[in-house]
Amino acid sequence: MYVNGKHYRTIWLKEPDKKVVSIIDQRFLPHRFVVKDLHSVSCIVRAISEMHVRGAGLIGVAAGYGMYLAALEAPADGSFDSFIKEAAERIKAARPTAVNLSWAVDKQLKTILNAGSPSEKVIAALETAKEIAGTDAENSRKIGQFGMEVIERISREKGGKRVNILTHCNAGWLAFVDYGTATAPVYTAHEKGIDLHVWVDETRPRNQGAALTAWELGQQGVPHTVICDNTGGHLMQHQMVDVVIVGSDRTTRTGDVANKIGTYLKALAAKDNGIPFYVALPSSSIDWEIEDGLRDIPIEERGGEEVKYIEGLCEGEIKKVLLTPEESGVANYGFDVTPARLVTGLITEKGICKAEKDSIFKLFPEFKK
């Protein structure tokens, strides 16, 4: 994707020093574009847990690079492997819901432990981190191609009139290495010249929609309008939404989808109004071990300050403002689970399938046990 006309990925190795990982620090967007350098496992853990980086795919890629930094830090003696195993647990604990994180850590762990000398382990960790990042970007590109067909079909059905897409949170370029998932079909369709418009949920409490999705859509020149989270149902009732496309932090092998809190309510409104509800995700976001999303997907509970306070630009400075009575208690669930029965289809790097076990495994037979 592009920022002020220059191509960026969300995470990369700093040149010429390949012992440093650079990220776009998303805490400052949309008001400031800040690049931050990460030098250690501790920096990676903090960046993930404090949401300097966020989004399922990017968390996984950051974890992959974190394991590479761990290999650089590990002592070149008999304790190398134990250091790596400890680092893996620290990274996994940073965010519990997104399955990409544990997937990337486990992939790196297997690679590193199977390599020979400490120097060979470092080389293997670097190559695997680069592979994880490259695969993430390529899968997002493919998701854009398959998802674009949905938007193109709606455009034909409307005789070329504008296609209105509603999305929730940020499953865009900023949530992955490049392209994104929910936004990838939008970017592909926009580049093809299809007339479209995106309704952007603000997505409380961290406002990833208002701050991040709106910013990146604007950078790509995509028409969009920011709405408060509770507006989607009204728009659907008045035929102002043609399709809903969201991302996923973890999807079960049966098609239940965990995504940013509020997604379930959008799915319910879409179902009630006969509007297709698609989930765009790479296969790395599918948890092949679980079937019941409501029972088995861990739902992250975050600190109450995210709900009680809001940040924004005031007189040229980013400031935090208290919204609630200071003594009020707060519950801050980060995600909810949308049952498979409410999902029209899953848009993946291998194509579109129904949100059901047989259809998913038809696309991904290699994961069937």
Backbone hydrogen bonds, N-H to C=O, Kabsch-Sander energy under -0.5 kcal/mol:
donor,donor_aa,acceptor,acceptor_aa,energy
3,V,6,K,-2.8
6,K,3,V,-1.9
8,Y,1,M,-2.7
10,T,177,V,-1.3
12,W,22,S,-2.3
14,K,20,V,-2.6
18,K,16,P,-1.2
20,V,17,D,-1.2
21,V,38,L,-2.4
22,S,12,W,-3.3
23,I,36,K,-2.6
24,I,10,T,-1.8
25,D,23,I,-0.7
25,D,34,V,-2.7
26,Q,24,I,-1.0
26,Q,52,H,-2.7
28,F,25,D,-1.3
29,L,26,Q,-0.7
31,H,28,F,-0.7
32,R,28,F,-2.2
34,V,32,R,-0.8
36,K,23,I,-2.7
38,L,21,V,-3.2
44,I,40,S,-1.8
45,V,41,V,-2.8
46,R,42,S,-2.3
47,A,43,C,-2.4
48,I,44,I,-2.2
49,S,45,V,-2.7
50,E,46,R,-2.6
51,M,48,I,-1.0
52,H,47,A,-2.3
53,V,47,A,-1.8
58,L,175,A,-2.7
59,I,55,G,-2.6
60,G,56,A,-1.8
61,V,57,G,-2.3
62,A,58,L,-3.0
63,A,59,I,-2.3
64,G,60,G,-2.1
65,Y,61,V,-2.3
66,G,62,A,-2.3
67,M,63,A,-2.0
68,Y,64,G,-1.3
69,L,65,Y,-2.4
70,A,66,G,-2.1
71,A,67,M,-1.8
72,L,68,Y,-1.7
73,E,69,L,-1.9
74,A,70,A,-2.1
77,D,75,P,-1.8
80,F,77,D,-1.7
83,F,79,S,-2.2
84,I,80,F,-2.1
85,K,81,D,-2.4
86,E,82,S,-2.1
87,A,83,F,-2.4
88,A,84,I,-2.3
89,E,85,K,-1.7
90,R,86,E,-2.0
91,I,87,A,-2.4
92,K,88,A,-2.4
93,A,89,E,-1.7
94,A,91,I,-1.5
95,R,92,K,-0.5
99,V,249,D,-1.8
100,N,249,D,-0.5
101,L,98,A,-0.9
102,S,98,A,-0.6
103,W,99,V,-2.3
104,A,100,N,-2.5
105,V,101,L,-2.3
106,D,102,S,-2.6
107,K,103,W,-2.0
108,Q,104,A,-2.3
109,L,105,V,-3.0
110,K,106,D,-2.3
111,T,107,K,-1.9
112,I,108,Q,-3.1
113,L,109,L,-2.5
114,N,110,K,-1.5
115,A,111,T,-0.6
115,A,112,I,-1.0
121,K,117,S,-2.3
122,V,118,P,-2.0
123,I,119,S,-2.0
124,A,120,E,-2.5
125,A,121,K,-2.4
126,L,122,V,-2.2
127,E,123,I,-2.4
128,T,124,A,-2.2
129,A,125,A,-2.3
130,K,126,L,-2.3
131,E,127,E,-2.0
132,I,128,T,-2.6
133,A,129,A,-2.1
134,G,130,K,-2.5
135,T,131,E,-2.7
136,D,132,I,-2.0
137,A,133,A,-2.0
138,E,134,G,-2.3
139,N,135,T,-2.9
140,S,136,D,-2.0
141,R,137,A,-2.0
142,K,138,E,-2.2
143,I,139,N,-2.4
144,G,140,S,-2.0
145,Q,141,R,-1.6
146,F,142,K,-2.4
147,G,143,I,-2.9
148,M,144,G,-1.8
149,E,145,Q,-0.8
149,E,146,F,-0.7
150,V,146,F,-0.6
150,V,147,G,-0.9
151,I,147,G,-1.4
152,E,148,M,-3.0
153,R,149,E,-2.2
154,I,150,V,-1.9
155,S,151,I,-2.3
156,R,152,E,-2.2
157,E,153,R,-2.4
158,K,154,I,-1.7
159,G,156,R,-1.7
160,G,155,S,-3.3
161,K,158,K,-1.1
163,V,195,D,-2.2
164,N,162,R,-0.6
165,I,163,V,-0.6
165,I,197,H,-2.9
166,L,243,V,-2.4
167,T,199,W,-2.2
175,A,172,G,-1.6
176,F,173,W,-1.5
180,G,178,D,-2.8
181,T,171,A,-2.2
182,A,171,A,-0.9
183,T,171,A,-1.3
187,Y,183,T,-2.8
188,T,184,A,-2.4
189,A,185,P,-2.6
190,H,186,V,-2.7
191,E,187,Y,-2.4
192,K,188,T,-1.3
193,G,190,H,-1.2
194,I,189,A,-2.2
196,L,194,I,-0.6
197,H,163,V,-2.5
198,V,223,P,-1.8
199,W,165,I,-3.4
200,V,198,V,-0.6
200,V,225,T,-3.1
201,D,167,T,-1.7
201,D,199,W,-0.7
202,E,227,I,-2.1
207,N,203,T,-1.7
208,Q,203,T,-0.9
209,G,202,E,-1.3
210,A,202,E,-1.4
211,A,207,N,-2.7
212,L,208,Q,-1.8
213,T,208,Q,-1.9
214,A,209,G,-2.5
216,E,212,L,-2.8
217,L,213,T,-2.6
218,G,214,A,-2.0
219,Q,215,W,-2.0
220,Q,216,E,-1.4
221,G,218,G,-0.9
222,V,217,L,-2.7
225,T,198,V,-2.4
227,I,200,V,-2.8
231,T,228,C,-2.1
232,G,229,D,-0.6
235,L,231,T,-2.1
236,M,232,G,-2.3
237,Q,233,G,-2.2
238,H,234,H,-1.2
239,Q,236,M,-1.6
240,M,235,L,-2.8
242,D,164,N,-2.8
243,V,164,N,-1.4
244,V,276,P,-2.5
245,I,166,L,-2.2
246,V,278,Y,-2.2
249,D,258,A,-2.8
250,R,258,A,-1.5
251,T,285,S,-2.3
252,T,256,D,-2.3
253,R,287,D,-0.8
253,R,290,I,-2.0
255,G,252,T,-1.6
257,V,338,T,-2.6
258,A,250,R,-3.2
258,A,256,D,-0.5
259,N,257,V,-0.6
259,N,336,D,-2.0
261,I,334,G,-2.0
263,T,260,K,-1.9
266,K,262,G,-1.3
267,A,263,T,-2.2
268,L,264,Y,-2.2
269,A,265,L,-2.1
270,A,266,K,-2.5
271,K,267,A,-2.4
272,D,268,L,-2.3
273,N,269,A,-1.3
274,G,271,K,-1.1
275,I,270,A,-2.7
278,Y,244,V,-3.2
278,Y,276,P,-0.5
279,V,345,G,-2.2
280,A,246,V,-3.1
281,L,279,V,-0.5
281,L,347,I,-2.7
285,S,282,P,-2.0
286,I,283,S,-1.7
287,D,251,T,-3.1
287,D,285,S,-0.5
288,W,286,I,-0.9
290,I,287,D,-0.9
293,G,291,E,-0.8
296,D,292,D,-2.8
297,I,293,G,-1.8
300,E,298,P,-0.6
302,R,300,E,-0.6
302,R,332,N,-2.6
306,E,303,G,-1.2
307,V,304,G,-1.1
308,K,304,G,-2.3
309,Y,305,E,-2.1
310,I,321,V,-2.2
312,G,319,K,-2.1
314,C,317,E,-3.7
317,E,314,C,-1.7
319,K,312,G,-3.0
319,K,317,E,-0.6
321,V,310,I,-2.7
323,L,308,K,-3.9
324,T,308,K,-0.9
328,S,325,P,-1.7
334,G,300,E,-3.3
336,D,259,N,-2.3
338,T,257,V,-3.4
338,T,336,D,-0.5
342,L,339,P,-2.1
343,V,340,A,-1.8
344,T,277,F,-2.6
344,T,342,L,-0.5
345,G,277,F,-1.0
346,L,353,C,-3.2
347,I,279,V,-3.0
347,I,345,G,-0.5
348,T,346,L,-0.7
348,T,351,G,-2.6
351,G,348,T,-0.9
353,C,346,L,-2.1
355,A,343,V,-0.5
356,E,354,K,-2.0
360,I,356,E,-2.5
361,F,357,K,-2.7
362,K,358,D,-1.3
363,L,359,S,-1.2
364,F,360,I,-1.8
367,F,364,F,-1.7
368,K,365,P,-1.4
